[in-house]
Amino acid sequence: ERGRTYCYRILARFARETTLEPPQYYNVVESLPSMEVCMQLSRDVPLMTNVDVDVTSPTNGQIKVRWTKPNPEDLDTLVNPGPYTYEVLRATGIQGTGLTPIGVSFTSPTFWQANDTSFTDNSGLNTLDNAYTYQIAFYTGPQNERLGNSNYASSPFLGIASTDETNNLSWDYDVPWENFEHRIFRLNGNSEWVQIGTSTEPFYSDQGLVNGREYCYYVETIGDYNVDGIDGPLYNRSQESCGTPLDTIPPCPPALSVKNLCSDEAFSCIESDLINDLDWINPMNLCPETDDVVSYNIYYAPFENSEFELLESIDLSTDTVYQHRPDIGIAGCYAVTAVDTFFNESAFSNIVCVDNCPVYELPNAFTPNGDNQNDLFIPYPYCFIEEVEFQVINRWGEVVFETNNPDLNWDGRNSRGQDLPQGVYYYTCKVFERRVTGIVPSPELLKGYIELVRDMR
């Protein structure tokens, strides 16, 4: 860039070379660097020094723009006689693309009079939402020929990301000088701008704020060209921007446990007992950083590989127990989340899957004689059985009865409805259990003998 100083050093590398083609290099070493040599490029065009947001507004924003005169030692005024004209170009944004004239120029008949090097742009700018980039085109001679353009420079643009009791500020710009410091200002309760910090990097975190309260800021950049003849430092302000800290950090998850009748060895298959008891620990008792839990969400999945669905919401943080009666059995998986005052929901608690404890037992005799006493061959009270493959076989190896109904309800007749004779029959029964993994066959095949008794004398 014109007017900038560039410095150089040379570093040599030495290596041994193999005799192979192409040659290979090894034992590579580097020399010490040479002495530094610096050179400043000719500064025969203006240099941008300020793009300073003076008024923040969506419709009537205002920006102060400043630049330097070309260096008289570099500009040959005999080759480039007057008049001299500065033309202001502008683009929306930071990238410096799409720079176009805005109809503002300053013309002087002689170089020593070409001192109009500042301009306040108040042409209906939206400085609230946009940064703006400026450049100066420099014209000379009676034919108003363009000698060149200045480098371009943008206004600083401030962005705010709000979180729990914190506003995270970051800003961006594209300028030809080096900014070495950034000052952060915040509007106080007396409508006064007060500096609250500095940063050498383009970000700053304002912490310890009150959630729900709006805070407004601007950033002032401080930089320099480090070029002789250009006064520094250079101060430029961003637009004013506001942010309201909100709690966006979810609480810690609860710690969940689940118990049911399968936890007790002496359980029964009474339907009213088929309940899962959920109990969890309030995360406010687990994590110091969690202090505002107001409710819980309970999620349930009937099988290990099925999707969780919201089962229930509890709107009291001290209520940490829940009873669930699934539609079928008691197998399923559970998770609980905590919700805070800003409706941030925690991650799932530990997922707890509980399984059914299937029970299926068969008697060894029945009396289908029509006295309404033990007329049907049925299982003892059973739990968590989906279906069975039950077969009765006579002494000749013939299947005389079969069913998939776990209730069995065998009345002593064969598959054609004929009464079977009194005697001993062999049976096999493959049981399919309702488990948290789905419907699975029992690893144990039930088999044994049934005594069919008709004559009770």
C-alpha positions, 0 to 999 in steps of 0.5 A: 500500500502507498505510504506504508513502510515494509521491512525485509530480512533474508534467510538462507538454507543449506543442505547436502544433495544426493546423486539421485535424479531428481536430487534429494536434500538432507541435513538441511540447516538455516543461516542467521537472518540478514540485517533488516532493511525497511522502505516506505512506499511513495505517499503521493495519494491520501491516506485514510485516518478516521471513520468515526461513528458520531451518531448512532441511528437507523435513519439519521446516523452520522460518521466523521471521515478524515484523511491526510494530504499526499506527502508533498515530497512524494507528489510531483506538482510539476508533473501533476499540477492543480487543481486538486480534488478529493472525492469521497467513496462509500460502501455499506459493510466492512469488506470494502467492496462496492465502493461508489462516489456519494456526490461529495468532493473537495477541490482546491486550485493549488496543492497548498490549499488542498487542506479539506481533509475531513467530512461528516457524512450525515446522508441518512445512514443506518449506523445502528445496523451497518458499518460503512467503508470509505475511500478517497479518490485523488484527481489532479490537473485541468482534465481532472485525471485520477492519480490514485485512490487512498486505501479504504477504511471501515468504521468499527462495528460492535456486536453483542451476544447476551448470556447469563449475567453477561454481555459478550462484546465483539467488534470488527473493522478493516483498516490500513493502520494497526489498532493496538488498543480498544476502549470499552464504554458503557452507559451508566444510570446517569446517562453518562458514558463511562469507560469500563475496560480495555482490550488488545483483542476485538472482544470483551466480556462484561460480567456480573450484570443483572439479568433482564436489564438493558446495557448499552456500549460503544468501543473506541479503537486506538491505532497508528500507521507508525509513519512519519508525518502522520499524527497518531494515535488514531481514535475511532468509535463504533456505533452504540449497541445494547444488549440485555443479559438473560440466563441462557445457561441450562441447569445441571441435570437431576440424578434419577433412580427408579424402583418397582415391584421387581425390586422386591423378591416377594412381589405379586402380580396384582395390577394395582402394584404395577407402578414405577416409582421415580425419585430424583435429586434437585440439581440445586443440591448437586451443582453450586452454579444451579440456583433457579430450578422451578420445574421438571420434565419427565420423559419415557420410552417403552423400550430401550431403543425407542424415542423418548417422549414427554410424559409429565411436567412438574411445576414445583422444584421441591416435588422430586417424586413421581409414580408412573403406571405404564399401559402394559407392564412396568418395563421402560426407560426414564429421564428427568430434566430440570427447567429454570426461571428462564425456561432453560432445560437441562440435559437428560438426567442419567437414563434409568431403564427398568425391566419386567420380571416375568412370571409364568407357572403351570399346575400339574392337574385339572378336573374337567368334569363340569362341576365348575371346580378346576374345570379349566387348565390355566396358569397360576397368576402370571405377569408380563407375558405376551403370548405362548406356544403351548402344546399338549401331546398324548402318549402316542406323540400326537398333538391334541391341543395347542394355543397361543393364548397365555390364559390357555383355558384348556377344557380337556377337549382336543382340537376337534372339540372331543373330550379326551380320556382321563390320563396323563398328557405331556406338554411343552410351552414356549413363553414370550416375555414383555421386556424392556428390549421388546418381546423376547422368548424366555430362555427356558422351555416349560415342559412336564406332565398334566394329569387330566382327571374326570372321575373324582371317586 
